[in-house]
């Protein structure tokens, strides 16, 4: 082995390291790092020991002010539940988790009739509960034996229960609409969300002057009608209060005027009746004792539901056809008792209910003249006493006989003054509608 080669290895390696560019670059790059290490080493070696602050733990008990915690069984709230097909009060309460045998027992032994306690599909049952599911009351709308809307109210009173069925209190709000006809009146009314009852009223108000379907592109309808609110929510509509129609450049106006708490008619701006109506009333010398429809009662301040009008009359009083017609029905119907239906034209028919008896020999298909007797007042069917219930139907839709079919009387001097004051206010509402862009009014 040549040991002289081994002696030359360190010398050759050193020369390569010294003469290598990579070696020098690596050394230069490592200088900052080596400086940091040196500084750290010097600092650690020379720095005196720092005195750390002494931490103390302090524990202090805080006293919170007493917060009143109401007993959960004193907090009550109302909950609304939609009535489904086949629901009874008991089954619906069971679905809500209510287990109150005393309440259930009272409900079905209360003085209210069984018909009033039957729930209608789609109706709303409101129940008052607490967090434990204890029942304190329930409410729902229903029809009484006269077809009028009542509020069935069952509530806890002390250790017992009590029940009532009275007309619900509502608020009447004026609803305004401005429509411009782009295609047809029916299309414009539908797009604006005008209720069917209001559409039918509107068509009948001017029926003696023109047909609503004759309105064309560019014609306008400005409308003010009643919306009845129950617990802040729209429940139904009342009467059209004012309407103005621009038809081909001609202007037509109508204002509703109540003759009394049960009936009224439509008049133009000068107080002239707009409709002629039938030539006679069905019960001579009688008066309307109960008005039409779900509307705000100005005396009772409550909602009344009635698809016709009632005439107060004693048993046996003759009932006459108010105009020429064809007898369509002579029959006994559940609830209405003895009923006669007359067909006056293709659109209009009238119904007479609770008759004690029909005129002898009266039969379907027979033609009758205005003033001819068709039957006699009674109390058959669901009736609390003798009276005549009369309905008017336009294309199958119940409408107010007082504003669509019955003779319209002229206004007295005092009524004309009252009408003028009322119509001026409504005319201001119509003017406001004319000043609003149609698109804005339709979105209202």
ZADREN-147768 format. One line per field, with one value per residue (C-alpha): x, y, z; residue number from 0. Coordinates in Angstrom, 2 decimals. Example, Ala and Ser with C-alpha at 12.3 -4.5 7.8 and 13.67 -1.06 7.14 Angstrom:
X (12.30 | 13.67)
Y (-4.50 | -1.06)
Z (7.80 | 7.14)
pos (0 | 1)
***
This chain:
X (0.00 | 1.33 | 1.12 | 2.39 | -0.96 | -2.73 | -0.56 | -1.53 | -5.40 | -5.95 | -3.98 | -5.97 | -9.32 | -8.40 | -7.44 | -10.77 | -12.78 | -10.86 | -11.04 | -14.79 | -17.28 | -20.19 | -18.30 | -17.81 | -21.42 | -22.64 | -20.35 | -21.56 | -25.21 | -24.70 | -23.14 | -26.46 | -27.56 | -24.29 | -24.57 | -27.98 | -26.72 | -23.82 | -26.10 | -28.44 | -25.60 | -24.16 | -27.57 | -28.37 | -25.05 | -24.96 | -28.65 | -29.57 | -32.50 | -35.73 | -38.03 | -41.45 | -44.49 | -46.25 | -49.78 | -52.50 | -55.86 | -58.79 | -62.16 | -65.18 | -68.78 | -71.18 | -74.78 | -77.25 | -80.47 | -83.48 | -85.29 | -89.01 | -89.78 | -93.48 | -95.06 | -95.30 | -98.93 | -99.85 | -98.50 | -101.26 | -101.19 | -103.54 | -102.81 | -104.66 | -105.25 | -106.79 | -109.79 | -109.22 | -111.82 | -113.51 | -112.20 | -114.28 | -113.44 | -112.29 | -110.07 | -108.51 | -107.75 | -106.25 | -104.01 | -102.83 | -101.98 | -104.80 | -106.03 | -108.81 | -111.74 | -113.67 | -113.46 | -114.39 | -117.29 | -118.61 | -118.29 | -120.63 | -123.06 | -123.15 | -126.37 | -125.05 | -126.68 | -124.85 | -124.91 | -123.02 | -120.33 | -119.70 | -116.41 | -116.26 | -113.34 | -110.99 | -112.20 | -109.81 | -110.07 | -108.28 | -107.36 | -105.89 | -103.29 | -100.35 | -97.00 | -98.47 | -101.18 | -103.94 | -106.98 | -108.47 | -110.65 | -111.47 | -113.12 | -114.28 | -116.71 | -119.85 | -123.34 | -126.37 | -129.81 | -130.64 | -127.50 | -125.84 | -122.16 | -121.52 | -118.42 | -118.60 | -116.67 | -116.03 | -113.86 | -112.88 | -114.58 | -113.20 | -113.62 | -116.23 | -116.82 | -119.16 | -120.20 | -121.65 | -122.43 | -122.68 | -121.94 | -118.16 | -116.88 | -115.17 | -113.59 | -114.60 | -111.77 | -112.11 | -110.27 | -109.47 | -108.62 | -107.87 | -108.02 | -107.27 | -108.78 | -106.15 | -108.19 | -111.48 | -113.09 | -113.19 | -109.44 | -108.58 | -110.77 | -109.22 | -105.64 | -106.38 | -107.67 | -111.19 | -113.40 | -116.19 | -118.88 | -117.60 | -117.39 | -121.03 | -122.12 | -120.21 | -121.88 | -125.34 | -124.96 | -124.85 | -126.78 | -129.64 | -127.17 | -124.56 | -123.03 | -119.71 | -118.36 | -118.69 | -115.69 | -112.76 | -109.04 | -108.31 | -111.47 | -110.98 | -112.60 | -112.03 | -113.47 | -113.96 | -115.41 | -115.53 | -113.19 | -114.21 | -111.39 | -111.57 | -108.57 | -106.74 | -107.14 | -109.48 | -112.55 | -114.90 | -116.15 | -119.04 | -120.68 | -119.22 | -119.25 | -118.36 | -117.37 | -116.55 | -116.23 | -114.75 | -116.31 | -115.34 | -114.99 | -118.32 | -118.23 | -120.56 | -120.64 | -122.44 | -122.60 | -124.11 | -126.59 | -128.00 | -131.72 | -131.52 | -129.37 | -130.56 | -130.81 | -129.63 | -129.37 | -127.06 | -127.47 | -125.59 | -123.80 | -127.09 | -128.88 | -130.90 | -131.55 | -129.47 | -131.71 | -135.40 | -135.67 | -138.73 | -142.15 | -143.27 | -141.96 | -142.86 | -144.65 | -146.86 | -146.60 | -143.64 | -140.11 | -136.69 | -135.88 | -132.52 | -130.21 | -127.96 | -124.52 | -121.44 | -121.35 | -120.66 | -123.78 | -123.85 | -125.81 | -124.44 | -120.87 | -120.63 | -120.46 | -123.64 | -123.76 | -126.90 | -127.30 | -130.61 | -132.97 | -135.78 | -139.20 | -140.96 | -144.52 | -147.06 | -147.96 | -150.30 | -149.30 | -149.42 | -146.09 | -146.20 | -143.93 | -142.10 | -141.99 | -142.92 | -141.18 | -141.28 | -141.63 | -138.47 | -138.83 | -141.67 | -140.29 | -139.37 | -135.65 | -133.66 | -133.17 | -135.23 | -138.47 | -141.03 | -139.22 | -140.24 | -137.63 | -138.58 | -136.57 | -136.88 | -134.37 | -131.29 | -129.17 | -131.49 | -133.51 | -135.19 | -135.79 | -138.50 | -138.11 | -139.85 | -143.31 | -146.15 | -147.67 | -147.58 | -150.34 | -152.69 | -151.76 | -148.40 | -145.97 | -142.61 | -142.80 | -145.79 | -145.58 | -146.51 | -147.13 | -145.85 | -148.08 | -149.41 | -149.44 | -147.00 | -147.28 | -147.72 | -145.37 | -144.48 | -141.67 | -140.88 | -137.29 | -134.71 | -136.55 | -136.96 | -140.25 | -142.52 | -140.84 | -140.04 | -136.45 | -135.77 | -132.63 | -131.56 | -129.00 | -127.12 | -125.56 | -125.74 | -124.01 | -126.07 | -126.39 | -128.14 | -131.79 | -132.07 | -129.42 | -130.01 | -133.67 | -136.07 | -137.75 | -135.41 | -137.18 | -136.41 | -134.46 | -136.31 | -135.06 | -133.25 | -131.78 | -130.59 | -128.65 | -127.07 | -126.30 | -124.59 | -122.30 | -121.39 | -120.89 | -118.58 | -116.16 | -116.30 | -115.86 | -112.62 | -111.40 | -112.25 | -110.39 | -107.37 | -107.46 | -107.58 | -104.44 | -102.49 | -100.74 | -102.78 | -99.86 | -99.39 | -103.06 | -103.24 | -100.33 | -101.89)
Y (0.00 | 3.43 | 5.44 | 8.52 | 8.83 | 8.83 | 11.68 | 13.78 | 13.25 | 16.00 | 18.46 | 17.76 | 17.93 | 21.26 | 22.72 | 21.61 | 23.16 | 26.45 | 26.67 | 25.69 | 28.53 | 26.59 | 26.35 | 30.11 | 30.83 | 28.51 | 30.14 | 33.63 | 32.55 | 31.07 | 34.19 | 35.83 | 32.60 | 32.22 | 35.84 | 35.21 | 32.15 | 34.16 | 37.00 | 34.58 | 32.88 | 36.19 | 37.41 | 34.23 | 34.19 | 37.82 | 38.71 | 38.79 | 36.75 | 38.80 | 38.82 | 37.49 | 39.21 | 37.17 | 36.27 | 36.09 | 34.38 | 36.25 | 34.53 | 36.72 | 35.56 | 37.82 | 38.10 | 38.40 | 40.33 | 38.07 | 37.60 | 36.91 | 33.57 | 33.41 | 30.07 | 28.48 | 27.62 | 31.33 | 32.19 | 31.75 | 32.11 | 31.62 | 29.06 | 28.73 | 25.32 | 24.65 | 22.32 | 19.23 | 16.97 | 14.85 | 16.91 | 17.31 | 19.59 | 16.57 | 15.14 | 18.51 | 19.17 | 15.69 | 16.53 | 19.60 | 17.49 | 18.87 | 16.41 | 18.15 | 15.87 | 18.59 | 20.96 | 18.26 | 17.16 | 20.72 | 21.38 | 18.53 | 19.27 | 23.05 | 24.88 | 25.44 | 23.35 | 20.41 | 22.11 | 25.10 | 22.78 | 21.07 | 22.20 | 23.04 | 21.92 | 24.83 | 26.86 | 27.97 | 26.88 | 29.18 | 27.65 | 29.30 | 27.14 | 27.30 | 25.49 | 22.43 | 22.13 | 23.17 | 24.53 | 27.91 | 28.69 | 28.06 | 30.07 | 29.51 | 31.02 | 29.14 | 29.70 | 29.76 | 28.37 | 31.56 | 31.33 | 34.26 | 34.12 | 33.86 | 33.45 | 30.30 | 31.18 | 28.65 | 29.83 | 28.88 | 30.92 | 30.20 | 26.50 | 26.13 | 26.88 | 29.11 | 29.24 | 31.84 | 32.28 | 35.92 | 38.01 | 38.60 | 42.13 | 43.30 | 46.42 | 47.87 | 49.16 | 50.98 | 49.24 | 51.28 | 49.96 | 51.67 | 49.49 | 50.14 | 47.73 | 46.20 | 43.31 | 42.65 | 43.89 | 40.35 | 39.96 | 43.31 | 42.62 | 39.17 | 40.45 | 43.12 | 40.48 | 41.90 | 39.40 | 37.61 | 39.28 | 42.74 | 41.82 | 40.69 | 43.87 | 46.00 | 44.33 | 44.88 | 48.53 | 49.75 | 46.87 | 49.18 | 51.39 | 49.05 | 45.61 | 45.45 | 43.13 | 46.01 | 47.82 | 47.94 | 48.66 | 52.05 | 52.19 | 52.68 | 51.61 | 53.44 | 51.51 | 51.90 | 48.96 | 47.61 | 44.92 | 43.46 | 42.55 | 40.03 | 40.05 | 42.21 | 39.72 | 40.17 | 38.02 | 39.07 | 42.03 | 44.38 | 46.75 | 48.74 | 52.27 | 54.24 | 53.52 | 55.55 | 54.04 | 55.80 | 54.01 | 55.33 | 58.85 | 58.79 | 58.86 | 56.82 | 57.22 | 55.35 | 55.85 | 53.51 | 55.04 | 53.07 | 53.65 | 51.99 | 49.43 | 46.59 | 47.94 | 50.56 | 51.41 | 53.02 | 56.56 | 58.81 | 62.00 | 63.93 | 61.42 | 59.80 | 56.05 | 54.00 | 50.92 | 50.65 | 47.19 | 44.94 | 46.53 | 45.09 | 43.77 | 40.17 | 41.02 | 44.10 | 46.56 | 44.73 | 45.87 | 44.22 | 42.87 | 41.29 | 42.50 | 40.75 | 39.24 | 39.39 | 43.07 | 45.53 | 46.24 | 49.97 | 49.45 | 46.18 | 46.89 | 43.22 | 40.91 | 39.40 | 36.63 | 36.32 | 35.27 | 37.03 | 39.38 | 38.66 | 40.29 | 40.49 | 39.19 | 37.04 | 33.48 | 33.30 | 36.64 | 36.29 | 36.18 | 37.68 | 37.38 | 40.74 | 40.57 | 38.28 | 34.93 | 31.19 | 28.87 | 26.79 | 24.94 | 24.11 | 21.84 | 21.31 | 21.77 | 20.98 | 24.16 | 26.37 | 24.48 | 25.11 | 26.84 | 28.43 | 29.51 | 31.85 | 32.34 | 35.93 | 35.77 | 33.81 | 35.50 | 36.29 | 34.06 | 34.59 | 32.21 | 32.34 | 30.18 | 29.12 | 29.26 | 27.83 | 26.51 | 26.96 | 28.49 | 25.75 | 24.22 | 25.99 | 23.81 | 24.07 | 25.48 | 27.69 | 31.35 | 33.92 | 37.65 | 40.43 | 40.60 | 37.04 | 35.02 | 32.09 | 31.11 | 32.20 | 33.29 | 30.65 | 29.21 | 25.87 | 24.60 | 26.24 | 29.37 | 30.93 | 32.55 | 33.37 | 35.48 | 35.40 | 34.75 | 36.01 | 35.53 | 36.93 | 35.06 | 36.47 | 33.63 | 31.53 | 34.13 | 35.44 | 39.23 | 41.84 | 41.98 | 45.55 | 46.85 | 44.58 | 43.66 | 45.40 | 48.70 | 51.63 | 54.48 | 58.17 | 59.93 | 62.25 | 65.81 | 64.84 | 61.75 | 63.80 | 66.10 | 63.09 | 61.53 | 64.71 | 64.89 | 61.23 | 61.23 | 64.28 | 62.32 | 59.27 | 61.43 | 62.73 | 59.13 | 58.53 | 61.70 | 60.49 | 57.26 | 59.20 | 61.09 | 57.92 | 56.04 | 52.96 | 50.60 | 51.87 | 51.60 | 48.05 | 46.98 | 48.51)
Z (0.00 | -0.94 | 2.34 | 0.58 | -1.19 | 2.16 | 3.34 | 0.28 | 0.77 | 3.43 | 1.41 | -1.79 | 0.06 | 1.59 | -1.76 | -3.27 | -0.46 | -0.64 | -4.44 | -4.65 | -5.45 | -3.90 | -0.65 | -0.44 | -1.32 | 1.42 | 3.94 | 3.08 | 3.30 | 6.76 | 8.26 | 9.37 | 11.01 | 12.83 | 13.96 | 15.42 | 17.27 | 18.63 | 19.74 | 21.43 | 23.14 | 24.38 | 25.48 | 27.36 | 28.92 | 30.04 | 30.81 | 34.49 | 35.67 | 35.38 | 38.38 | 37.35 | 38.91 | 41.51 | 40.39 | 43.00 | 42.54 | 44.03 | 44.42 | 45.18 | 45.43 | 43.46 | 44.56 | 41.64 | 42.16 | 42.52 | 39.20 | 39.41 | 37.85 | 37.01 | 37.48 | 34.06 | 34.56 | 34.77 | 31.31 | 28.75 | 24.98 | 22.04 | 19.36 | 16.03 | 14.46 | 11.04 | 11.09 | 8.96 | 7.39 | 10.06 | 12.99 | 16.13 | 19.02 | 21.05 | 18.29 | 17.54 | 21.23 | 21.44 | 18.46 | 20.36 | 23.38 | 25.53 | 28.14 | 30.04 | 30.74 | 32.61 | 29.65 | 27.14 | 29.30 | 29.55 | 25.81 | 24.94 | 27.78 | 27.27 | 26.37 | 22.84 | 20.13 | 18.61 | 15.20 | 16.60 | 17.98 | 14.65 | 13.13 | 9.43 | 7.30 | 6.64 | 9.61 | 12.37 | 16.00 | 18.47 | 21.83 | 24.94 | 26.70 | 29.09 | 28.90 | 30.60 | 27.93 | 30.31 | 28.46 | 29.38 | 26.37 | 22.71 | 19.95 | 16.37 | 13.88 | 12.86 | 11.44 | 13.71 | 12.82 | 10.90 | 8.78 | 10.57 | 11.51 | 15.26 | 17.41 | 19.55 | 22.72 | 25.52 | 28.41 | 31.93 | 34.65 | 38.13 | 38.77 | 36.03 | 32.38 | 30.40 | 26.75 | 24.40 | 20.70 | 19.68 | 16.62 | 16.46 | 16.76 | 13.60 | 12.17 | 8.81 | 6.63 | 3.33 | 0.50 | -2.63 | -6.09 | -9.41 | -12.51 | -16.15 | -18.65 | -20.90 | -22.29 | -20.45 | -17.23 | -15.84 | -16.43 | -14.83 | -11.78 | -11.38 | -11.64 | -9.03 | -6.61 | -6.38 | -4.44 | -6.31 | -4.19 | -5.12 | -8.81 | -8.80 | -6.99 | -9.47 | -12.43 | -10.98 | -9.94 | -13.56 | -15.13 | -16.16 | -18.07 | -19.56 | -19.20 | -17.38 | -20.09 | -22.60 | -21.08 | -23.49 | -23.57 | -21.97 | -19.84 | -16.08 | -12.81 | -9.51 | -6.59 | -2.81 | -0.88 | 2.67 | 3.96 | 7.33 | 9.71 | 12.54 | 14.90 | 12.35 | 9.50 | 6.49 | 7.01 | 4.23 | 2.24 | 2.82 | 0.37 | -2.48 | -1.05 | -4.16 | -7.74 | -10.83 | -14.30 | -17.32 | -20.29 | -23.70 | -22.33 | -20.45 | -16.65 | -14.42 | -10.64 | -7.86 | -4.10 | -1.52 | 0.92 | 3.86 | 4.37 | 7.78 | 9.60 | 7.33 | 3.77 | 1.31 | -2.39 | -4.95 | -6.22 | -8.64 | -7.59 | -7.68 | -5.44 | -8.24 | -7.94 | -10.40 | -10.57 | -11.11 | -9.55 | -9.32 | -9.51 | -6.16 | -2.84 | -1.88 | 1.39 | 1.21 | 4.09 | 5.67 | 6.42 | 6.24 | 9.70 | 8.84 | 6.09 | 3.62 | 3.91 | 6.05 | 6.76 | 9.52 | 11.54 | 12.35 | 15.59 | 16.95 | 15.71 | 14.86 | 11.86 | 10.51 | 7.94 | 5.84 | 2.20 | 1.87 | 3.67 | 6.12 | 6.15 | 9.50 | 9.00 | 10.78 | 9.81 | 6.83 | 5.29 | 1.47 | -0.41 | -3.93 | -6.95 | -7.17 | -11.00 | -13.86 | -13.60 | -14.21 | -11.21 | -11.04 | -7.69 | -5.32 | -2.59 | 1.03 | 1.69 | 4.80 | 6.87 | 4.54 | 5.02 | 2.28 | -0.60 | -3.90 | -6.46 | -9.32 | -12.51 | -13.77 | -16.62 | -17.66 | -14.99 | -12.12 | -9.79 | -6.40 | -3.47 | -0.78 | 2.33 | 5.58 | 3.99 | 6.03 | 2.78 | -0.98 | -3.04 | -4.08 | -7.44 | -7.74 | -9.73 | -11.53 | -15.07 | -14.29 | -15.30 | -12.65 | -12.94 | -10.66 | -7.57 | -7.93 | -4.68 | -4.57 | -0.89 | 2.72 | 5.51 | 8.08 | 10.22 | 8.58 | 8.57 | 10.84 | 11.88 | 15.31 | 14.35 | 11.39 | 8.70 | 5.00 | 4.00 | 0.47 | -1.63 | -5.01 | -7.11 | -10.09 | -12.08 | -8.94 | -6.72 | -3.75 | -3.88 | -1.78 | -2.87 | -1.57 | -3.98 | -6.98 | -7.29 | -4.92 | -5.87 | -5.13 | -3.38 | -3.79 | -1.07 | 1.30 | 1.91 | 5.11 | 3.47 | 0.53 | 2.89 | 4.59 | 1.22 | -0.02 | 2.99 | 2.69 | -1.09 | -0.92 | 1.29 | -0.95 | -4.05 | -2.51 | -2.23 | -5.89 | -6.88 | -4.94 | -6.94 | -10.20 | -9.16 | -8.38 | -11.21 | -12.05 | -11.52 | -7.96 | -7.09 | -8.42 | -6.24 | -3.14)
pos (0 | 1 | 2 | 3 | 4 | 5 | 6 | 7 | 8 | 9 | 10 | 11 | 12 | 13 | 14 | 15 | 16 | 17 | 18 | 19 | 20 | 21 | 22 | 23 | 24 | 25 | 26 | 27 | 28 | 29 | 30 | 31 | 32 | 33 | 34 | 35 | 36 | 37 | 38 | 39 | 40 | 41 | 42 | 43 | 44 | 45 | 46 | 47 | 48 | 49 | 50 | 51 | 52 | 53 | 54 | 55 | 56 | 57 | 58 | 59 | 60 | 61 | 62 | 63 | 64 | 65 | 66 | 67 | 68 | 69 | 70 | 71 | 72 | 73 | 74 | 75 | 76 | 77 | 78 | 79 | 80 | 81 | 82 | 83 | 84 | 85 | 86 | 87 | 88 | 89 | 90 | 91 | 92 | 93 | 94 | 95 | 96 | 97 | 98 | 99 | 100 | 101 | 102 | 103 | 104 | 105 | 106 | 107 | 108 | 109 | 110 | 111 | 112 | 113 | 114 | 115 | 116 | 117 | 118 | 119 | 120 | 121 | 122 | 123 | 124 | 125 | 126 | 127 | 128 | 129 | 130 | 131 | 132 | 133 | 134 | 135 | 136 | 137 | 138 | 139 | 140 | 141 | 142 | 143 | 144 | 145 | 146 | 147 | 148 | 149 | 150 | 151 | 152 | 153 | 154 | 155 | 156 | 157 | 158 | 159 | 160 | 161 | 162 | 163 | 164 | 165 | 166 | 167 | 168 | 169 | 170 | 171 | 172 | 173 | 174 | 175 | 176 | 177 | 178 | 179 | 180 | 181 | 182 | 183 | 184 | 185 | 186 | 187 | 188 | 189 | 190 | 191 | 192 | 193 | 194 | 195 | 196 | 197 | 198 | 199 | 200 | 201 | 202 | 203 | 204 | 205 | 206 | 207 | 208 | 209 | 210 | 211 | 212 | 213 | 214 | 215 | 216 | 217 | 218 | 219 | 220 | 221 | 222 | 223 | 224 | 225 | 226 | 227 | 228 | 229 | 230 | 231 | 232 | 233 | 234 | 235 | 236 | 237 | 238 | 239 | 240 | 241 | 242 | 243 | 244 | 245 | 246 | 247 | 248 | 249 | 250 | 251 | 252 | 253 | 254 | 255 | 256 | 257 | 258 | 259 | 260 | 261 | 262 | 263 | 264 | 265 | 266 | 267 | 268 | 269 | 270 | 271 | 272 | 273 | 274 | 275 | 276 | 277 | 278 | 279 | 280 | 281 | 282 | 283 | 284 | 285 | 286 | 287 | 288 | 289 | 290 | 291 | 292 | 293 | 294 | 295 | 296 | 297 | 298 | 299 | 300 | 301 | 302 | 303 | 304 | 305 | 306 | 307 | 308 | 309 | 310 | 311 | 312 | 313 | 314 | 315 | 316 | 317 | 318 | 319 | 320 | 321 | 322 | 323 | 324 | 325 | 326 | 327 | 328 | 329 | 330 | 331 | 332 | 333 | 334 | 335 | 336 | 337 | 338 | 339 | 340 | 341 | 342 | 343 | 344 | 345 | 346 | 347 | 348 | 349 | 350 | 351 | 352 | 353 | 354 | 355 | 356 | 357 | 358 | 359 | 360 | 361 | 362 | 363 | 364 | 365 | 366 | 367 | 368 | 369 | 370 | 371 | 372 | 373 | 374 | 375 | 376 | 377 | 378 | 379 | 380 | 381 | 382 | 383 | 384 | 385 | 386 | 387 | 388 | 389 | 390 | 391 | 392 | 393 | 394 | 395 | 396 | 397 | 398 | 399 | 400 | 401 | 402 | 403 | 404 | 405 | 406 | 407 | 408 | 409 | 410 | 411 | 412 | 413 | 414 | 415 | 416 | 417 | 418 | 419 | 420 | 421 | 422 | 423 | 424 | 425 | 426 | 427 | 428 | 429 | 430 | 431 | 432 | 433 | 434 | 435 | 436 | 437 | 438 | 439 | 440 | 441 | 442 | 443)
***
